[in-house]
Amino acid sequence: MKSAYELAMERLNADDPETAKPLTDEQREQLADVSSRYQAKLAEREIFLKKQLEEAEQSGNPVEAEQIRRQMALEKERLQEEMEEKKDKIRNG
């Protein structure tokens, strides 16, 4: 799995006008589809975990609430990295 730094560097290289290839309409559609799917996945996980977080806070369990907050952050990062990897595959072809 690539680090966020590696992904950012790849995106910077892809944005370089000398090395960048123009995207086809099909690639643009695929990129939009990937973004849409991962935004939906992220929203689904946030809704699920926020409900658990509220329950943990209402029950007065700060340890569990903190674990859920960490899980939310990790899952958000994981999903964003997955999305960027898929987008890079589409861009590079």
C-alpha positions as CSV (number, residue, x, y, z in Angstrom):
1,M,0.0,0.0,0.0
2,K,1.4,3.4,-0.9
3,S,1.7,6.2,1.6
4,A,-0.1,9.4,1.3
5,Y,3.2,11.1,0.4
6,E,3.7,8.6,-2.6
7,L,0.2,9.2,-3.8
8,A,0.6,13.0,-3.6
9,M,3.9,12.8,-5.5
10,E,2.3,10.7,-8.2
11,R,-0.5,13.2,-8.5
12,L,2.0,16.0,-8.8
13,N,3.9,14.2,-11.5
14,A,0.6,13.5,-13.3
15,D,-0.3,17.2,-13.1
16,D,3.0,18.2,-14.7
17,P,2.1,19.4,-18.2
18,E,5.2,17.9,-19.8
19,T,4.3,14.4,-18.6
20,A,0.5,14.5,-18.3
21,K,-1.6,12.8,-20.9
22,P,-5.0,14.2,-21.6
23,L,-7.9,12.1,-20.2
24,T,-10.4,10.5,-22.5
25,D,-14.1,11.0,-21.9
26,E,-14.3,7.3,-20.7
27,Q,-11.5,7.9,-18.2
28,R,-13.3,11.0,-16.9
29,E,-16.5,9.0,-16.5
30,Q,-14.6,6.3,-14.7
31,L,-13.0,8.8,-12.4
32,A,-16.3,10.4,-11.6
33,D,-17.8,6.9,-10.9
34,V,-15.0,6.0,-8.5
35,S,-15.4,9.3,-6.7
36,S,-19.1,8.8,-6.4
37,R,-18.8,5.2,-5.1
38,Y,-16.2,6.1,-2.5
39,Q,-18.1,9.2,-1.3
40,A,-21.1,6.9,-0.8
41,K,-19.0,4.3,1.1
42,L,-17.5,7.0,3.3
43,A,-20.9,8.5,4.1
44,E,-22.3,5.0,4.9
45,R,-19.4,4.3,7.3
46,E,-19.7,7.8,8.9
47,I,-23.4,7.3,9.6
48,F,-22.9,3.9,11.1
49,L,-20.0,4.9,13.3
50,K,-21.6,8.2,14.4
51,K,-24.6,6.2,15.6
52,Q,-22.2,4.0,17.6
53,L,-20.3,7.1,18.9
54,E,-23.6,8.7,20.1
55,E,-24.5,5.4,21.9
56,A,-21.1,5.2,23.6
57,E,-21.2,8.9,24.7
58,Q,-24.7,8.5,26.0
59,S,-23.7,5.4,28.0
60,G,-20.9,7.4,29.5
61,N,-18.1,5.3,28.1
62,P,-15.3,7.7,27.0
63,V,-12.8,5.0,26.2
64,E,-15.2,3.3,23.7
65,A,-16.1,6.8,22.2
66,E,-12.4,7.5,21.6
67,Q,-11.9,4.1,20.0
68,I,-14.8,4.9,17.6
69,R,-13.4,8.3,16.8
70,R,-10.0,6.7,15.9
71,Q,-11.8,4.0,13.9
72,M,-13.7,6.8,11.9
73,A,-10.4,8.6,11.1
74,L,-8.6,5.4,10.1
75,E,-11.5,4.2,7.9
76,K,-11.8,7.6,6.2
77,E,-8.0,7.6,5.5
78,R,-8.2,4.0,4.2
79,L,-11.1,4.7,1.9
80,Q,-9.5,7.9,0.5
81,E,-6.3,6.0,-0.2
82,E,-8.2,3.2,-2.0
83,M,-10.0,5.8,-4.0
84,E,-6.8,7.5,-5.1
85,E,-5.2,4.2,-6.0
86,K,-8.1,3.3,-8.2
87,K,-8.1,6.8,-9.8
88,D,-4.3,6.5,-10.5
89,K,-4.9,3.2,-12.2
90,I,-7.5,4.8,-14.4
91,R,-5.3,7.8,-15.2
92,N,-2.3,5.7,-16.0
93,G,-4.3,3.3,-17.9
